[in-house]
Amino acid sequence: MPERKFGGEWLLRVKDADPDAAREVVRELHPLVMRIVHGHLPRRMDPEDLAQIVFVKVFQKIEQYNGDAPFEHWVSRIAVNTCLNELRAEKARPELRWADLSEDQADALDRVLDQKEEKSADEQLGTRELVAKLLETLPPRDRMILSCLDLEGRSIAETAKVTGSAEAVVKIRAFRARRKLRKELEKLEKIR
């Protein structure tokens, strides 16, 4: 891309919110932004949506560009930081979506939501895999507590010893974790 496009006069047009200059930025830098987005794409984001977020940030922060580095580098830095922030947010707030489920897991969820009885070993395996996926949405300590209580059948006192927590803490964390799992199931049911 020729450097003259992103020189002083052009930059003034962009900062003055010239729509033609803005379209030129998007047209010229879209391939660069898409390469970055595809390289750092969060699981739950559409690449075009993420690219749009990047360009919104570029235009919101255009006054901060001082020309020390090439404009493309500045845009690249915004794109990378936006992707990394989305990845961090996704990691901090894991969410299970219907599309994340395998066919067996989706069938198991259908049975759970329709309250059908499981019949075969394959159906039971699908249910176990679904439970594991749902548990992945919880923080590690909550996952351990629910695994001890609900999957292994341990008492609250045993779970407290295993986790090194007080019994009251185990009860509270188990209650909150179950409520979160219920909300995840409700979300999946809505999009079924």
C-alpha positions in Angstrom: 0.0 0.0 0.0 1.5 3.4 -0.9 2.6 5.4 2.1 1.1 8.6 0.6 -2.4 7.4 1.2 -1.8 7.6 4.9 0.2 10.8 4.9 -0.5 14.1 6.6 -3.3 15.4 4.4 -5.1 12.1 4.3 -4.8 11.7 8.1 -6.4 15.1 8.5 -9.3 14.0 6.3 -9.8 10.9 8.4 -9.6 12.9 11.7 -12.2 15.3 10.2 -14.6 12.3 9.8 -14.5 12.4 6.0 -16.6 9.4 4.9 -14.6 8.8 1.7 -11.3 8.7 3.7 -12.9 6.3 6.2 -14.1 4.0 3.4 -10.5 4.1 2.0 -9.1 3.0 5.3 -11.4 0.1 5.5 -10.9 -0.9 1.9 -7.1 -0.7 2.2 -6.7 -2.2 5.6 -9.4 -4.8 5.7 -7.2 -7.6 4.4 -4.5 -6.8 7.0 -7.2 -6.8 9.8 -8.7 -10.0 8.6 -5.4 -11.8 8.7 -4.9 -10.7 12.3 -8.4 -11.6 13.3 -8.1 -15.1 11.7 -4.8 -15.6 13.5 -6.3 -14.7 17.0 -10.0 -15.5 16.5 -11.9 -16.1 19.7 -14.1 -19.2 19.4 -17.4 -17.4 19.9 -16.8 -14.5 17.5 -17.5 -14.1 13.8 -14.4 -12.8 12.0 -16.3 -10.0 10.2 -17.9 -8.9 13.5 -14.5 -8.8 15.2 -13.0 -6.9 12.2 -15.9 -4.4 12.5 -15.1 -3.9 16.2 -11.4 -3.2 15.2 -12.4 -0.6 12.7 -14.7 1.1 15.2 -11.9 1.3 17.7 -9.5 2.7 15.0 -11.9 5.5 14.2 -12.7 6.2 17.9 -9.0 6.4 18.7 -7.8 8.1 15.5 -6.9 11.3 17.4 -4.4 9.2 19.4 -2.4 8.3 16.2 0.7 10.6 16.3 2.5 9.3 13.2 5.6 7.9 15.0 4.9 4.5 13.4 3.3 3.6 10.1 -0.5 3.8 10.2 -0.7 0.1 9.3 1.3 -0.8 12.4 -0.9 1.3 14.6 -4.0 -0.4 13.2 -2.4 -3.8 13.6 -1.7 -3.1 17.2 -5.3 -2.2 17.8 -6.4 -5.4 16.0 -4.2 -7.6 18.0 -5.2 -6.0 21.3 -8.9 -6.2 20.4 -8.5 -9.9 19.6 -6.5 -10.6 22.8 -9.1 -8.8 24.9 -11.9 -10.9 23.4 -9.9 -14.1 24.1 -9.4 -13.0 27.7 -13.1 -12.2 28.1 -14.0 -15.6 26.6 -11.7 -17.4 28.9 -12.9 -15.4 32.0 -16.6 -16.1 31.1 -16.8 -19.4 29.4 -20.1 -20.1 27.8 -21.4 -23.2 26.2 -23.3 -22.9 22.9 -25.4 -25.4 21.1 -22.9 -25.3 18.2 -20.1 -26.4 20.6 -21.9 -29.7 21.2 -21.3 -33.0 19.3 -24.2 -34.8 17.9 -24.3 -37.2 20.8 -24.1 -34.4 23.3 -26.9 -32.5 21.5 -29.1 -35.6 21.5 -28.4 -36.1 25.3 -29.3 -32.5 25.9 -32.5 -33.0 23.9 -33.3 -36.0 26.1 -32.6 -34.0 29.3 -34.7 -31.1 28.2 -37.5 -33.3 27.0 -37.0 -35.5 30.1 -36.7 -38.7 28.2 -35.1 -41.8 29.7 -31.7 -42.9 28.4 -31.7 -46.4 26.8 -28.3 -47.2 25.3 -24.6 -46.9 26.3 -24.1 -44.4 23.5 -26.8 -42.2 24.9 -25.3 -42.4 28.4 -21.9 -41.5 26.9 -23.4 -38.5 25.2 -24.9 -37.4 28.6 -21.6 -37.8 30.4 -19.8 -35.7 27.7 -22.5 -33.1 27.9 -22.1 -32.9 31.7 -18.3 -32.6 31.2 -18.8 -29.7 28.7 -21.2 -27.9 31.1 -18.8 -28.3 34.0 -16.0 -26.7 31.8 -18.0 -23.5 32.0 -17.3 -23.3 35.8 -14.2 -22.1 37.6 -11.9 -25.0 38.6 -12.8 -24.9 42.3 -16.6 -25.0 41.6 -16.1 -27.8 39.1 -14.2 -29.8 41.7 -16.9 -29.2 44.3 -19.8 -30.3 42.0 -17.7 -33.3 40.8 -17.2 -34.5 44.4 -20.8 -33.9 45.5 -22.8 -34.8 42.5 -20.7 -37.1 40.4 -18.8 -39.0 43.1 -21.5 -38.9 45.7 -19.3 -37.5 48.5 -20.8 -35.7 51.5 -20.3 -32.0 52.1 -17.9 -32.8 54.9 -15.8 -35.1 52.6 -15.9 -32.5 49.9 -14.8 -29.8 52.3 -11.8 -31.9 53.3 -10.8 -32.7 49.7 -11.1 -29.0 48.6 -9.6 -27.5 51.8 -12.7 -25.3 52.2 -15.2 -24.8 55.1 -18.4 -26.8 54.8 -20.4 -23.5 54.5 -18.2 -22.4 51.6 -18.8 -25.8 49.9 -22.6 -25.4 50.3 -22.6 -21.8 48.9 -20.2 -22.6 46.0 -22.2 -25.7 45.1 -25.5 -23.7 45.1 -24.0 -21.0 42.9 -22.4 -23.5 40.5 -25.6 -25.4 40.1 -27.5 -22.2 39.5 -24.9 -21.2 36.8 -25.3 -24.7 35.2 -29.1 -24.3 35.2 -28.7 -20.9 33.4 -26.4 -22.5 30.8 -29.0 -25.2 30.2 -31.7 -22.6 29.9 -29.6 -20.7 27.3 -29.1 -23.9 25.3 -32.8 -24.7 25.5 -33.7 -21.2 24.1 -31.5 -21.7 21.0 -32.5 -25.3 20.4 
